Amino acid sequence: MSIMDKFKDIVKDTVYTSKDATNSKLFKTVLNQLIKSYGTVLAFKIDSKDRSFLIELMMKGEKLPIIIDITSYEFIKHEEYTSVIMYEMKTNREWMQTLMDMFIINKEFELPAKLNGPIQTFM
């Protein structure tokens, strides 16, 4: 690999990291609005290079954060909205993993319109 190729890789990684950090903040803000009655999003980390999301939540009544690691997903662009299907996710709570497997995995969900712009960077 040439020095120029290495430089291009470094620039590309820097752009991904910057874009991921910005989008992570936006997603965290939107998710906090959606779940404010139930808890708070402590962290939301997007890794567009690995195509994964890591979410840390502090739900009301819980003593420790819940961690959700989404490792396989697909965004689907429809005419009027964008949706997501999550194929693989793991949590640090057995009861939540069971719920995810039953109600979330392989199901399509419409996303809030304010996420349409950032989602385009993943499609």
N, C-alpha and C positions, 0 to 999 in steps of 0.2 A: 504494500500500500504506500502510495506516494505521500509526501508531506502535504500536498494540496488536498488529497483525498481525506487525510486525517483532519485537516483544517475544516473542510466541508462537514465532516461528521460532528466536530465540536460545535460548529455554528448551528447545525441542525438540532443537536441535542439541547443547546441553549435556547433555541426558539421553542422547542417542545416544552422545556421546563418552564419558561416564562408564560407560554400560552396555558399550560396546565395549571399553573399557580393562579392566574387570573380567572380561568373558568372554575377552578375549585372554589374560590371565594364566592363567585356568583351562585353556583349550585348550593353551597352551604347556606347562603342567605335565603334562597328560595325554599330550600328544605326546612329551614328554621321557621319560616312563615307557615308552611304546611303542617308542621307537627307541634306548633307552640302550645297547644292544649295538652300534649302528651309528654313533651320533653324538649331537649335542646340538642342540636348537632354540635358536637365539640370540634370535630375535624371532618373534613371531606377532602380526600386526595385523589386527584385524577392522574393516571399515568397513561397518556395516549399512546406512548410507544409500546407498552405491554398490553394496551387495551383493557385496563382494569380501573376499578374504583375501590377505595377503602373509606368506609364511613364509621365514625365513632360517635355514638349517641349516649346521652345521659337522660334516661327516661324517668319521669316522676315515679317515686316509690322505689327506684333501684338504688343500690349502694355502689355498684360498680358500672362503668360504661359498657355498652353493648357494641361489639365490633362486627361490622358486616363487610365481607370481602367479596366483591363481584368480579369474577374473573372471565366470564364469557357472557356477552350481551350483543344485541343488535338494535340499532336505531332504524326505524322505518319511516320514510317520508311519505305522507299522504298529501292530497291536494290542500286540505284545510288545517292539518295538524301533523305533528310528529309523535310517534309512539316508540316504546322500548319493549323488548322481550329480553328477559334475563334467563340464561341457560344454566349458569353455574354460579352459586354463591355459597359462602360459608359464614356461619356466625359463631360467636363464642358462648352461645346459650342453646342448649339442646332443644328446649321448648320452642325457641324462635326458629331454629333450623327446621323443625317439623312443620311449623306454620309456613315458612318460606317454601318448603318442598310441596306443600298442599295448595297454597294460594298464590304464589308469586312465580315460581320457576315455570318457564315455558308458557306464560300468559302474556298477552299484549296489553300495555297500559298507555293511555294518552298522556302526554306530558304537558305541563303548563306552557302557554304560548311564549312567555318571556324567556324560555330556554331554547327557543328555535335557533337563534343566532349562534350561541355557543355550541349547540349540538352539531351544527354544520361542520365544525372543525373535526368531528369524530367520524363523519360519514364519508 
